[in-house]
């Protein structure tokens, strides 16, 4: 029988799981309980009652985690939990709970352990509307309220019945890949209509966040005193589009209760070597001494402190001038291939040769991330800073603490992105690794990488979002012959409480709906407009 109480925020108090301890086995690790992606602290850890086989949790930990008030009457040995007009009463030794005056049966009575009141964990999934995942390897119970997702992230997905966590999409502006289209060049009305249509489609799929590329190549989709207007708006770099695109994008996104993250390519100066069409105030023209050419791409040299500060200043124009929810960086740090000619910079900014060049390069990127994080958080503490590095930090063959992968490129060694340090130092608020491989891709399996990244953020304040390669659906690479690959990845994430969201690359492939991915996501996330 389903007992409809109207108390979805209390259901975590009363759930039990039939997990039996193995006789004669070594003492297992403590059970962890997560509510909407947040680990609930407990001075008395949850445990499995050896006689009844039910998982018991401290009532104060769970209820306070849900924002409820708790009262204990030592005379009647009863606990009263209140949240607004709703009340639950639990009495030690009784096999019933009183919920808004009605008796509701429990599988196990309340227990007193070390002065803490412990209650059974059941009722959640079966009776009071919360979803629950048990991870026997991690010994964790993951609970999710149905109203936990929404505009603000912080939960994570399960089998699709709940609307939880950040569910985002990357929108590329470089080369007019996703928005605005070349057909709308210089046409404000058309550009706005294209964006509105995109948002409507994303919402129908169940998405609640966009990551818009506002700095594709050291230029801007916003009014700036430091960098020129992007050529993707009008076809000519530096030409005013006649309106403020970013202001419109943010407002239109927020109208729908969706998050807007401003995505910046940090060190890419230009997408080709032809500089004849660059605006006079483009960094290549203003500071040619900062520029290094690798292959067909021009980079801003990360080894020059003034150059790093210039990028931070350009980003801070957006932080201070627009109501964005987050600053987002991709992995354009040092190029992952080719020759990067920075010997002179290395000699100038590495006095006495203290650091090897690889460590010096990583130190440059570390300084940039640290200083950017400090600037963002000082100006607007509510704005998050996140980075989406390449999906493999280091292979285990190069570092015993790396992932069980055989990637030819790694964030640490190829792009000099020391992501582990960013996480441990708390310089970023979330990390969104681009895990663009399938569950069956032997050199870099998706599941192994989710395991590894989950371990990296565990015990920190840094959230983990996972980047998914919808653009690979329908290709010949192993595992991408069905939209079920993405759904399998989401289901895998659901068993990892560290994973608090997903981001899809990118908008155009998603809107083309390869292999029916749009319908698959809509079904997975349930309601289209949560």
SULCOR-V157937 format. One record per residue. PHI is phi in degrees with one decimal (999 if undefined). D_FIRST is the distance of its C-alpha to the first C-alpha in whole Angstrom. Layout:
phi:PHI d_first:D_FIRST
phi:PHI d_first:D_FIRST
This chain:
phi:999 d_first:0
phi:-92.4 d_first:4
phi:-95.3 d_first:6
phi:-92.1 d_first:9
phi:-107.2 d_first:12
phi:73.9 d_first:15
phi:-120.6 d_first:16
phi:-62.7 d_first:16
phi:-83.4 d_first:19
phi:-105.4 d_first:18
phi:-64.7 d_first:15
phi:-67.9 d_first:18
phi:-75.6 d_first:18
phi:-127.2 d_first:16
phi:-98.5 d_first:15
phi:-128.8 d_first:16
phi:-125.7 d_first:18
phi:-80.0 d_first:19
phi:-106.9 d_first:22
phi:-89.2 d_first:25
phi:-75.4 d_first:28
phi:-83.0 d_first:31
phi:-64.2 d_first:33
phi:79.6 d_first:37
phi:-80.3 d_first:36
phi:-66.2 d_first:38
phi:-59.2 d_first:36
phi:-73.1 d_first:34
phi:-67.4 d_first:34
phi:-59.6 d_first:32
phi:-84.3 d_first:28
phi:-102.7 d_first:28
phi:-121.1 d_first:26
phi:-118.1 d_first:26
phi:-120.1 d_first:24
phi:51.1 d_first:25
phi:84.6 d_first:28
phi:-109.5 d_first:30
phi:-71.7 d_first:30
phi:-89.8 d_first:29
phi:-70.6 d_first:32
phi:-153.4 d_first:31
phi:-73.8 d_first:34
phi:-115.9 d_first:32
phi:-68.0 d_first:30
phi:-57.2 d_first:27
phi:-150.0 d_first:27
phi:-99.2 d_first:25
phi:-61.8 d_first:25
phi:-66.1 d_first:27
phi:-87.5 d_first:25
phi:-95.0 d_first:22
phi:77.3 d_first:22
phi:-105.2 d_first:20
phi:-79.1 d_first:21
phi:-114.5 d_first:22
phi:-129.2 d_first:24
phi:-69.8 d_first:26
phi:-63.7 d_first:24
phi:-65.9 d_first:27
phi:-57.7 d_first:28
phi:-70.6 d_first:24
phi:-67.0 d_first:24
phi:-67.3 d_first:28
phi:-61.6 d_first:27
phi:-96.7 d_first:25
phi:79.6 d_first:27
phi:-93.7 d_first:26
phi:-100.6 d_first:28
phi:-122.8 d_first:27
phi:-131.9 d_first:29
phi:-124.4 d_first:29
phi:-106.2 d_first:30
phi:-66.7 d_first:32
phi:-68.6 d_first:33
phi:-97.0 d_first:29
phi:52.2 d_first:28
phi:-129.4 d_first:26
phi:-111.8 d_first:25
phi:-117.7 d_first:24
phi:-113.5 d_first:23
phi:-126.1 d_first:24
phi:-145.2 d_first:24
phi:63.1 d_first:26
phi:-83.6 d_first:24
phi:-96.9 d_first:21
phi:-137.9 d_first:21
phi:-123.3 d_first:19
phi:-121.7 d_first:20
phi:-122.9 d_first:20
phi:-119.0 d_first:22
phi:-57.9 d_first:24
phi:87.7 d_first:23
phi:-93.1 d_first:20
phi:-99.1 d_first:17
phi:-129.6 d_first:15
phi:-109.7 d_first:15
phi:-104.2 d_first:16
phi:-116.4 d_first:15
phi:51.1 d_first:18
phi:88.5 d_first:18
phi:-106.6 d_first:14
phi:-80.9 d_first:13
phi:-124.9 d_first:11
phi:-67.7 d_first:11
phi:-113.5 d_first:13
phi:-81.1 d_first:14
phi:-150.0 d_first:17
phi:-79.0 d_first:20
phi:-63.9 d_first:22
phi:-125.0 d_first:25
phi:-109.7 d_first:29
phi:-128.2 d_first:31
phi:53.6 d_first:34
phi:78.7 d_first:33
phi:-115.2 d_first:30
phi:-84.2 d_first:27
phi:-108.4 d_first:24
phi:-124.4 d_first:21
phi:-73.1 d_first:18
phi:-95.5 d_first:17
phi:-108.2 d_first:13
phi:27.5 d_first:11
phi:-54.9 d_first:13
phi:-69.9 d_first:12
phi:-86.6 d_first:9
phi:-120.9 d_first:7
phi:-112.4 d_first:11
phi:88.6 d_first:12
phi:-93.4 d_first:15
phi:-97.5 d_first:17
phi:-142.1 d_first:18
phi:-125.8 d_first:21
phi:-103.6 d_first:22
phi:-105.5 d_first:26
phi:-68.0 d_first:27
phi:-74.1 d_first:31
phi:-80.8 d_first:31
phi:51.2 d_first:29
phi:-133.4 d_first:27
phi:-108.3 d_first:23
phi:-107.6 d_first:23
phi:-111.5 d_first:21
phi:-137.4 d_first:21
phi:-82.3 d_first:20
phi:-68.5 d_first:19
phi:-105.7 d_first:22
phi:-84.3 d_first:25
phi:-76.8 d_first:27
phi:68.1 d_first:29
phi:-91.2 d_first:33
phi:154.6 d_first:34
phi:61.0 d_first:32
phi:96.7 d_first:31
phi:-107.8 d_first:28
phi:-155.1 d_first:28
phi:-81.0 d_first:26
phi:-128.2 d_first:23
phi:-81.1 d_first:22
phi:100.8 d_first:23
phi:-77.0 d_first:19
phi:-108.4 d_first:21
phi:-105.1 d_first:24
phi:-134.5 d_first:26
phi:80.2 d_first:29
phi:-76.9 d_first:33
phi:-131.5 d_first:33
phi:-116.6 d_first:37
phi:-140.8 d_first:39
phi:-81.9 d_first:43
phi:-114.8 d_first:46
phi:-85.7 d_first:49
phi:-101.9 d_first:52
phi:-58.2 d_first:55
phi:59.2 d_first:57
phi:56.6 d_first:54
phi:-64.3 d_first:52
phi:-115.0 d_first:49
phi:-156.5 d_first:50
phi:-78.3 d_first:52
phi:-75.0 d_first:53
phi:-63.9 d_first:57
phi:-67.1 d_first:57
phi:-100.9 d_first:56
phi:-54.6 d_first:59
phi:74.0 d_first:60
phi:-111.7 d_first:58
phi:-58.6 d_first:56
phi:-61.4 d_first:54
phi:-66.8 d_first:53
phi:-63.3 d_first:52
phi:-64.5 d_first:50
phi:-63.5 d_first:49
phi:-61.3 d_first:48
phi:-68.1 d_first:46
phi:-60.6 d_first:44
phi:-61.9 d_first:43
phi:-60.6 d_first:42
phi:-60.1 d_first:40
phi:-59.6 d_first:38
phi:-67.1 d_first:38
phi:-63.9 d_first:36
phi:-63.2 d_first:34
phi:-63.5 d_first:32
phi:-76.9 d_first:32
phi:101.4 d_first:30
phi:-81.6 d_first:33
phi:-134.8 d_first:34
phi:-155.6 d_first:37
phi:-123.1 d_first:40
phi:-119.5 d_first:43
phi:-94.8 d_first:46
phi:-75.3 d_first:50
phi:-100.9 d_first:52
phi:-134.5 d_first:55
phi:-73.5 d_first:55
phi:-154.3 d_first:59
phi:57.0 d_first:60
phi:-132.4 d_first:60
phi:-141.0 d_first:58
phi:-100.0 d_first:55
phi:-146.0 d_first:56
phi:-71.7 d_first:59
phi:-135.9 d_first:61
phi:-94.3 d_first:64
phi:-111.5 d_first:64
phi:-132.7 d_first:63
phi:-79.1 d_first:64
phi:-59.4 d_first:61
phi:-73.0 d_first:60
phi:-69.2 d_first:61
phi:-67.6 d_first:58
phi:-83.1 d_first:58
phi:-128.6 d_first:61
phi:92.7 d_first:63
phi:-131.1 d_first:65
phi:-66.0 d_first:65
phi:93.3 d_first:66
phi:-81.6 d_first:65
phi:-67.1 d_first:63
phi:-76.4 d_first:61
phi:90.8 d_first:61
phi:-157.1 d_first:58
phi:-99.1 d_first:56
phi:-56.4 d_first:53
phi:-64.1 d_first:51
phi:-59.2 d_first:51
phi:-64.8 d_first:49
phi:-59.5 d_first:47
phi:-65.0 d_first:45
phi:-62.8 d_first:45
phi:-66.5 d_first:44
phi:-67.9 d_first:41
phi:-68.5 d_first:40
phi:-56.8 d_first:40
phi:-94.5 d_first:37
phi:71.4 d_first:35
phi:-101.4 d_first:36
phi:-81.3 d_first:38
phi:-123.2 d_first:42
phi:-109.8 d_first:43
phi:-85.3 d_first:47
phi:-98.4 d_first:48
phi:-118.7 d_first:52
phi:-85.3 d_first:54
phi:-67.4 d_first:56
phi:-108.0 d_first:59
phi:-78.4 d_first:59
phi:-91.6 d_first:63
phi:-155.7 d_first:63
phi:-85.1 d_first:62
phi:-149.0 d_first:65
phi:-88.0 d_first:69
phi:-76.8 d_first:70
phi:-106.8 d_first:71
phi:-67.2 d_first:73
phi:-102.3 d_first:70
phi:-79.5 d_first:69
phi:-66.5 d_first:69
phi:-61.1 d_first:72
phi:-94.8 d_first:69
phi:-73.9 d_first:67
phi:-59.5 d_first:67
phi:-61.9 d_first:69
phi:-83.4 d_first:72
phi:-78.4 d_first:72
phi:-136.6 d_first:71
phi:-60.6 d_first:72
phi:-70.9 d_first:73
phi:-90.3 d_first:69
phi:-98.1 d_first:68
phi:-124.3 d_first:68
phi:-99.4 d_first:68
phi:-127.8 d_first:66
phi:62.1 d_first:66
phi:-103.6 d_first:66
phi:-116.9 d_first:64
phi:-100.0 d_first:65
phi:-114.6 d_first:63
phi:-81.3 d_first:64
phi:-70.6 d_first:65
phi:-66.8 d_first:62
phi:-79.5 d_first:65
phi:-101.3 d_first:67
phi:-55.9 d_first:65
phi:-65.3 d_first:67
phi:-68.7 d_first:65
phi:-61.2 d_first:62
phi:-67.0 d_first:62
phi:-59.2 d_first:63
phi:-66.1 d_first:59
phi:-60.7 d_first:58
phi:-62.3 d_first:60
phi:-65.7 d_first:59
phi:-67.9 d_first:55
phi:-67.7 d_first:55
phi:-58.5 d_first:56
phi:-73.7 d_first:53
phi:-58.2 d_first:51
phi:-80.4 d_first:53
phi:-102.8 d_first:54
phi:-136.9 d_first:50
phi:-87.7 d_first:47
phi:-86.5 d_first:45
phi:-92.6 d_first:42
phi:-161.8 d_first:44
phi:-103.8 d_first:47
phi:-126.4 d_first:46
phi:-114.7 d_first:49
phi:-92.7 d_first:49
phi:-101.5 d_first:51
phi:-81.7 d_first:55
phi:-108.4 d_first:57
phi:-85.9 d_first:59
phi:-66.5 d_first:59
phi:-82.5 d_first:58
phi:-149.6 d_first:61
phi:83.0 d_first:65
phi:-95.9 d_first:67
phi:-111.0 d_first:67
phi:-83.4 d_first:70
phi:-129.7 d_first:70
phi:-61.2 d_first:72
phi:-65.0 d_first:74
phi:-65.2 d_first:71
phi:-60.1 d_first:70
phi:-67.4 d_first:74
phi:-73.3 d_first:74
phi:-107.6 d_first:71
phi:-130.4 d_first:70
phi:-55.4 d_first:73
phi:64.3 d_first:75
phi:60.5 d_first:73
phi:-64.9 d_first:70
phi:-109.7 d_first:67
phi:-68.3 d_first:67
phi:-59.5 d_first:66
phi:-61.0 d_first:63
phi:-67.7 d_first:62
phi:-63.5 d_first:64
phi:-62.4 d_first:62
phi:-62.8 d_first:59
phi:-64.3 d_first:60
phi:-63.2 d_first:61
phi:-67.9 d_first:57
phi:-58.4 d_first:56
phi:-62.4 d_first:58
phi:-63.2 d_first:57
phi:-64.3 d_first:53
phi:-60.4 d_first:54
phi:-69.3 d_first:56
phi:-65.4 d_first:54
phi:-58.9 d_first:51
phi:-63.3 d_first:53
phi:-67.5 d_first:54
phi:-62.6 d_first:51
phi:-70.7 d_first:49
phi:-70.7 d_first:52
phi:-76.9 d_first:52
phi:-144.2 d_first:48
phi:-57.3 d_first:46
phi:-81.9 d_first:43
phi:-89.0 d_first:44
phi:-87.2 d_first:43
phi:-116.8 d_first:46
phi:-135.8 d_first:44
phi:-134.0 d_first:46
phi:-111.7 d_first:45
phi:-77.5 d_first:47
phi:-54.2 d_first:48
phi:-67.2 d_first:45
phi:-113.0 d_first:47
phi:-73.8 d_first:49
phi:-151.5 d_first:51
phi:-76.4 d_first:51
phi:-60.6 d_first:50
phi:-65.2 d_first:54
phi:-95.0 d_first:55
phi:-152.6 d_first:53
phi:-59.6 d_first:51
phi:-93.7 d_first:49
phi:-80.8 d_first:48
phi:-85.4 d_first:46
phi:-79.9 d_first:46
phi:-136.8 d_first:47
phi:-132.5 d_first:51
phi:-75.9 d_first:51
phi:-80.4 d_first:55
phi:-124.2 d_first:54
phi:-135.1 d_first:52
phi:-61.2 d_first:52
phi:-70.6 d_first:54
phi:-93.0 d_first:57
phi:-98.9 d_first:57
phi:-108.5 d_first:56
phi:59.2 d_first:57
phi:-100.9 d_first:53
phi:-87.4 d_first:53
phi:-61.3 d_first:49
phi:-56.8 d_first:48
phi:-64.6 d_first:50
phi:-60.5 d_first:49
phi:-69.3 d_first:46
phi:-66.9 d_first:47
phi:-82.2 d_first:49
phi:71.4 d_first:46
phi:-76.0 d_first:49
phi:-118.9 d_first:46
phi:-95.2 d_first:42
phi:-151.2 d_first:41
phi:-124.1 d_first:42
phi:-128.0 d_first:41
phi:-60.0 d_first:43
phi:-83.6 d_first:44
phi:-90.8 d_first:42
phi:-94.7 d_first:43
phi:-130.7 d_first:43
phi:-88.3 d_first:40
phi:-69.4 d_first:38
phi:-112.9 d_first:41
phi:-83.9 d_first:44
phi:-63.8 d_first:46
phi:-71.8 d_first:48
phi:-155.4 d_first:45
phi:-71.5 d_first:42
phi:-54.8 d_first:39
phi:-63.8 d_first:37
phi:-64.4 d_first:40
phi:-74.4 d_first:41
phi:-61.9 d_first:37
phi:-58.0 d_first:37
phi:-66.8 d_first:41
phi:-66.0 d_first:40
phi:-61.2 d_first:37
phi:-65.7 d_first:39
phi:-69.3 d_first:42
phi:-90.4 d_first:40
phi:-57.2 d_first:38
phi:81.0 d_first:39
phi:-113.7 d_first:40
phi:-92.1 d_first:39
phi:-85.3 d_first:40
phi:-81.0 d_first:37
phi:-114.9 d_first:37
phi:-110.5 d_first:37
phi:-112.6 d_first:37
phi:-87.3 d_first:40
phi:-113.6 d_first:39
phi:-95.7 d_first:42
phi:-64.4 d_first:40
phi:-67.5 d_first:44
phi:-87.7 d_first:44
phi:-59.3 d_first:42
phi:87.6 d_first:44
phi:-86.0 d_first:47
phi:-87.6 d_first:48
phi:-64.2 d_first:47
phi:-52.9 d_first:45
phi:96.0 d_first:41
phi:-105.8 d_first:41
phi:-92.2 d_first:41
phi:-148.8 d_first:37
phi:-65.0 d_first:35
phi:-60.5 d_first:33
phi:-60.0 d_first:35
phi:-65.1 d_first:34
phi:-64.6 d_first:30
phi:-61.9 d_first:31
phi:-65.7 d_first:33
phi:-64.7 d_first:30
phi:-64.4 d_first:27
phi:-65.3 d_first:30
phi:-61.0 d_first:30
phi:-61.0 d_first:26
phi:-85.3 d_first:27
phi:-117.0 d_first:30
phi:-61.2 d_first:29
phi:-68.8 d_first:33
phi:-78.6 d_first:32
phi:-113.2 d_first:32
phi:173.6 d_first:33
phi:-139.3 d_first:34
phi:-131.2 d_first:38
phi:-109.2 d_first:39
phi:-113.6 d_first:43
phi:-132.1 d_first:44
phi:-60.6 d_first:43
phi:-61.8 d_first:45
phi:-59.7 d_first:44
phi:-65.4 d_first:40
phi:-72.8 d_first:41
phi:-74.4 d_first:43
phi:59.8 d_first:40
phi:-65.2 d_first:41
phi:58.3 d_first:39
phi:75.4 d_first:36
phi:-65.4 d_first:35
phi:-62.1 d_first:35
phi:-67.5 d_first:32
phi:-63.3 d_first:30
phi:-68.9 d_first:30
phi:-61.3 d_first:29
phi:-66.6 d_first:26
phi:-65.5 d_first:26
phi:-82.3 d_first:26
phi:83.5 d_first:23
phi:-65.7 d_first:25
phi:-78.6 d_first:28
phi:-129.8 d_first:29
phi:-82.1 d_first:27
